[in-house]
Amino acid sequence: MNYPPEPRYRRMGYAFLDSVISHGAESITLLYEDYLPVIAPEHRRVADIEVRQGRSVDVGHPHFNLRFKLPNLAGLDFPFLYLDADTVVVGDLRNLWARRGEKPWIGIDHQWVPSDARTHRSPFLNSGVQLVSDPSFYDLAAILNAQNAVMPLRRYAEVPKSELFPCPGHDQAILFRYFQSIGYDYTHPDVGPEWNSCAGVTVVRSEGGRWVARTRGLAVDHDVQIIHYWSQFKPWAIGCPIFDSYSWVDGADRA
């Protein structure tokens, strides 16, 4: 949760915490590098929240998800459900957490998004949601070695990114290559794209006093449990009604 102290990000962060707490999270660890997250008193009253400053690690590439996200998640020594902070939860996280013992590391393939050509390819990992029951399986050295055996990260400036990474993304591409190299299937039949759904193909509505969501325009549409505002689909860019409902946070106005 390393966002600058800007009203839109503050509002998104508030909605994120509200949603994870109201949908089952009781113990929350927020990782940041240089922008200390602002935690509302009402969130601390209902959940055990730890704010932990992580450190950047020189893995041979400057991208935030490689030098910070990947090594800091790999350094956690307890089982965890990881969510990118540009997500909002509308389903019961306890249903997801109950699956943690069935595999040491569970992830979700990236959705095929009609408006994003990067996704028009064979299934590959989206690391925005990770369910990790065995922290020792998250072996940073082994993950980096699998990449460096093909092409060292330090050669990034010398070659096209399409040749450096096996799929779009940075940490998720490295993880994807690692899992391929060890023959590990990170997917779970009961943990599908509904738990990591692109906001750009997701419609949100209020129903009986709660938010519900469903995809629109995919080959097979489905209900959504976690909405992910990745890339160009930040909540203020798409007019997400959940985000709009938090306009009172810090007096933020919709951009």
N, C-alpha and C positions, 0 to 999 in steps of 0.2 A: 504494500500500500504506500507507494513512494510517489505521490502526486504533489505538485506545487500547491501552495496555499491560495488557490484560485476558486472563486465561488462555485463554478460548475463541478469541479473535482470534489470540493467539499460536500456538495449536495449528493453526488454520486456515491461518495464514501459513506455518508449517513444512510442512504437508502440500502447500500450493501450490508452494513451492519444490522440495520433494522430487519432486513429480510433473512439473514442467516440466523439471527437470534429467534425470530418469531417462527422459524421453521426447524427448530430443534437443536441449534448449536448452543452448548453450555460452556465450553472452554475454547477460547479463541486466542490464537497467537498471530499478531500482526507483524510482518517483517517489513522493515524500511531501511533505506540507505542514508539519505540526507534530508528528507522532508518528513519531520515527525508527524504522524497522523494525529488528527484532532478527534478525540473520543468524547462523545457526549456523556454527561453524568447519568442520564437515563439508561444508556447502554451498560455502563459499569454496574448499575444497580441490579441488573437482571442476568448478567453473564460474567464469568471469570475471564477478563481480558488482559493478556500480556502484550506489551509493546516491546519488541526486540529489535535493536539496531543490528543489522547484519553487516558483513564486510564484503567488499569487492575482492574477487580472486582473479589473478592473472591466468586465464586459461588459454591465452593466445588470440583472443578476439574481444573487441571492445563492446559488443552489443550487451545491453543491460541484462537480457534474459540468459546470456551465457556467462557473463562475469559475476552476476549477482543471484538471479533467480535459481539457476541450476545448482551452483555449489551450496547455497544456503538451504535449499530443500534437501539436498543430499546430506547435509550436515545435521539434520534433525535426528534425534535419537529416540523418538517415540512415534507410534502409529498416528497417522493424520489423514484428514481429508483436506486437500488443498483446493482453494478456489481463487482464480484471478479476482482482483478487487474491482474489475469492470464487469462484474456479473451481478445479477440480482436473482434471488431464489424465490420461486413460487410453489415448489413442491416440498414434501417432507424429507429433510435431510436424514432422518433416522432410517428411512428405507434404504438410502444409499450406504450409510454407515454400517448397516447390518450385513452388507456383503463383503466387508473388508477382510474377513478371515478366509475367504475362498480363493484368493490369490495374493501373492506378496505385493504386487503393483498392478493397479487397474487404471486404464485410461480409455479414452473415447476417440474414435476416428473423426476427422474433420468432416463437416457437412459439405455437400456439393451445393454451392450457392450460385444461382443462375447469373448474377451480376458480377461475379468475381472469377475471372478465368484461372486464377491460381489454384482454385479448388477443383477444376475440371480434369481430374486425373484419378489414378488408382487410390484407394483409401490410404490415408496417412494420419498420423497422430495429431491431435490438438491438445496441447498440454495445459489448457486453462482449467481443467478439472482433473485431479489426480487423487486416487484412493490408495494409500500406502499402509499396509499392515506390517511389513517387515522392513524397517529402516535400513538394515544391512544390505538389502537387495539394491538400494539406491547407492550404488558404488561409483563415486565420481571418477576415480582413477580408471576403472574399467570402461566407463562411458567415454571418457576422453581418448583412451587408448584405441577404442574401436573406430573413432573418427580419424585419429592420427595415422592409423594403419592404412587408411585410404588416402587421406590428404590432411596434413597438419593445419590446424586452425590458423596458424601464423601466416599461412600463404593466402589468406583472404584477399589481400590487396593485389595479388598477382593474377588471380583467375576470376572468371565470372562466377557469381554466387550460384548459378544453376549447376556448375560443376563441383562446387564445394559442398553443397548440402543435398541430401537425397530427396528433399521435398520442401515446400514453403515453410518458412519459420526459421527459428534459430535453435533455442534449447529443445524444442519439440523435434526438430530435424535430427539433432544429435542423439536424442533418446530413441527416436525411430530407427536410426541406423544401428544403435547398440542392440536394441531388441531383435532386429533382424539378424545381427551377427551371432547371437546366442540362441536363435531359434525360439524366442519367447513370444507367446501370444498375449499381449497386454489387454485385450478386450475381454468383456464379460457379457454373456447373452442377455443379462437383465440390466445392464448399464449401457444404454445406447445414447443416441444423439439428443434425446429428450433432456438429458442431464447436462448438455453443453450446446445449446441451440443458438445459432447466430441471430442477433436481434434484427438484422436486415431482412430475414424471412420469417419473422415471428410477429404475430398480432396479439396484443394484450387488451384485455377488457376486465372490467369490474363485475363480479358476479356474487351476489349474496354477501357483500362486504369484504370480499377478498379478490386478489388478482388471479386471473387464470390466463393462460397463454397457449397458442397453437400456431404451428407453422402455416405458411400460405405460399403456394406456388412451387412446392417441391413435387417430385414424382409421386411420392407417398407422403402426405401430410400427417402430422402427429401432434399429440399434446406435448407441452413443454414443461419441464420442472425447473430448469435453470436457464436464464436468458444471458447471453454473452454479448456485450457491446464492443466486440473487437473491431480493430482497424477503422474503417470509415463509418461504422455504425454506432458511434457513441450516442448516448441517449438524447443529448441535446440536438444532435444532427438529424435524428429521425423522429423527433417529437414524441418520445416514449411517454405514455400517460403516467407510468410509475414515477419517472423522473420529474415530470411536470407537477405531480402532487406534492413534491418536496420543495416547492419554490420558496417556502418560508424559511428554509435553512440559511442562516447568515444573510437574510435579505436578498438571496440570489434571484436574479431575473433570468428568464429563459433567453438564451442567445439567439 
